[in-house]
Each structure stands twice: as structure tokens, then as C-alpha cells.
Amino acid sequence: MRTPKQEPKIAGGGGDSARVFSGYHESVLPGEVVEALRPGEGKLYIDGTLGGGGHASLLLEAGASVIGFDQDEEALEEAGKKLEKYGERFRSVRTNFRVAGEVLEGLGVRDVDGVLLDVGVSSRQLDAGGRGFSFRENGPLDMRMDRRSPVTAESVVNGETQERLSEIFREYGEEPMAAKVAARIVQVRESRRLETTFDLVEAVGSVIPKRGPRHPATKVFQALRVAVNDELGSLKEGLEGFVPFLAGGGRMAVITFHSLEDRIVKRFFKERSAPEIDRPEWAQARPNPLYSFRLITSSPVAATAAEVSKNPRSRSAKLRVAEKLPRKP
């Protein structure tokens, strides 16, 4: 059986007319998302990472209905104000998209025409010192996207073993000096608890020298955020959870901002877009039981130079898209 032919890479669409800024967060790759998901009247979409509602507004403007998920109450409040004009075509739920299946079942939803995930932290969260995501603003070591969670960056930094901290910085931040940073944190907390973002910045800066434009604490902060919010686990479970609800011909579009997330999405789509699988010990290839998608983007879509100049955060964004195959009778 031949692999279905891949469609050409989605063209860049990040010009001025496609720019979406809600005051909460500037949505990345807006034109590319609309082109990928093909919204229209009568269609239903899931925005699993609602944020300020920028992407959702584009889908709604095209006549579609949207159910938005977000675990951040501030994001839901902001999006609610922006999107209330669409009436019953917009609904929101405060939850992590990892439990999408349970939520959709509870809402009585069986089929959706598209799913969008814009994975990562919003500009508003980064800029708000009180949320603890930024190494440039002093504030409590929090980093929770859902502030109902008992796990904070402070509890991780002060409670985990040196070995575990090193593992977190190495695996989630890809920090080459992970072991030394972990050792320094443990040394500092022997005399005082690390409670603020600047406490952590000071500890990291005493180990990692400043070289180039990147802040020394960038990867450590990323790693802690990923650990506190179990972002990789949420992504894996969320991708799986949406599959049964995506109608044949419906599309899943995922925007990631670092290599760990992108590898998960790439692997997920690859495993489900191959009609057959083969192994050296097999006499011949066998049907792939996970085969349920065809790739729309053979390689990730990146922001245009024009978009990056207006929204530097879009520089690291990668969009991957796949289309659900018709369900077997």
C-alpha cells in the first residue's frame, strides 16, 4: 500500500492583514493556521490553548463554532471578553487539554472539524512578574499555568533532590551545565530557601556565565516551567485524546516553540500517517494499527520574516498539520 501523497507546504500568511493581537497575547502564524484548518460556517473547532482568543477569533470570523480550553483563569477571562460577541458559537472550559476526551464527552460532542494547539507559555504570562515565568522580572517562583495546582517552581527547586533537579534541567531545558546548576541550587538552599525568580537567577548566574544575547537562566526557567506544568505529558495525552473526536477530513494543527515539543508532535503524526510498519525481524511489512492520518505538512511551517520582525516570539514557532482519514465503516 502506498503512502498518500503529501500536500505542499502551507504558504506563509503572516502579513499585516493576518496579524492578531488581543492585548493579552499576539497569536503566531495566524494566516497559516486559518489556511491549514479551513474554517467555515457549520464547522466546529477545538482551540485547546485558547490564550487571549486570537486564533479562535479567526475561526469564529470565518463562521465556525469554537470550544476553547485553557487552564489559566486570566486567559479565559480575557478571551471571554473578546469573543462574547459571537454568542453561542463560542464556549470555553477551564481545563488542561490533556483531558479533552472527558470534556468533549461531557459536552455531548462527538465530531469536530479541527483541533488547534498552540503549545507553550503566552506573552502575557511571561511579562507578568507575579506569575514567576520570567527571569527578567522579580516575583514569586510560581510558573503554574493552572494556579489550582499544588506544584510550583518554588516547591520543585527547594524540594527535589540534586539528581532530580539535574535531570529536569538536562531533559526539559537541554542545559549543558545542568549538574552544576543543580549542585549550586542545593548549596544555596542549605542556608536559605529560594523564593523568588531573582533568587534563582542569582544562583544560575553564579554558575553559567553570560555569553551572547541569551540570558544564562533561559534554559533553566524553561525546564522548570515544563516540569511544573507537566507540559510534555499533557501534550502526549492531549494529542491521543483528540483523535477519536476528529471527523474524517478534519485537521489537527499544532504549534510548538522548542525541540522537545516538536519531536513529540513529529513522532505522533509520523506514527499515524504510515499505512504499514516494518521491522528487520519481520518477513514483510504489516498494516499499521495506528494509521489514521495523512500529513499535510511534510516539514514544519515557520513564520515569515515579516511576521518575525513584528512579533519576535514567532521566530521559534513551528506548525505541523495532519488530516484525519475517513473512519472505517
BELHUMO-V677709 format. One line per field, one symbol per residue. ss: DSSP state (@ for helix, = for strand, . for the rest). psi: psi as a letter, one per 20 degrees, with the letter a starting at -180 (. if undefined). burial: I if it has 9 or more other C-alpha atoms within 8 Angstrom, else O. Layout:
BEGIN
ss->???
psi->???
burial->???
END
This chain:
BEGIN
ss->...............@@@.==....==..@@@@@@@@......====......@@@@@@@@...======..@@@@@@@@@@@@@@@@@=====..@@@@@@@@@@@....=======....@@@@@.@@@........=............@@@@@@@..@@@@@@@@@@@@....@@@@@@@@@@@@......=@@@@@@@@@............@@@@@@@@@@@..@@@@@@@@@@@@@..===========..@@@@@@@@@@@@@@...==........==.....===.....=...@@@@@@.@@@@@.=======.....
psi->pqpqpqqqppqqkkahhipooiihpopqlghhgghgilqrpiqpqpoimgcjjgghhgghhjirqpoppqiohhghgghgghjhijciipqqporpihkgggghghikphpqiqpponpaqrhgghiohiijhpiipprqnfjphojiqiprhghghihqrhghgggghgghilohkgghggggghggihhqpohrhhgggggghigoqopahpphjghgggggggggjlhhgggghggghhgiipqpiqqpppprirhgghhggggghghjjohqqqqhiqhrqqpoiioirqphohqqprqrhgghhhnhhihjpppqpqppqqqp.
burial->OOOOOIOOIIOIIIIOOIIIIIOIIIIIIIIIIIOIIOIIOOIIIIIIIIIIIIIIIIIIOIIIIIIIIIIIIOIIOIIIOIIOOOOOIIOIOIOIIIIIIOOIIOOOIOOIIIIIIIIOOOIOIIIIIOIIIIIOIIIIIIIIOIOOOOOIIIIIIIOIOIOOIIIIIIIIIIIOOIIIIIIIIIOIIOOOOIIIIIIIIOIIIOIIOOOOOOOIIIIIIIIIIIIIIOIIOIIIIIIOIIOOIIIIIIIIIIIIIOOOIIOIIIOIIIIIIIIIIOOOOOOOIOOIOOIOIIIIIIOOIIIIOOIIOOIOOIIOIIIIIIIIIOOOO
END
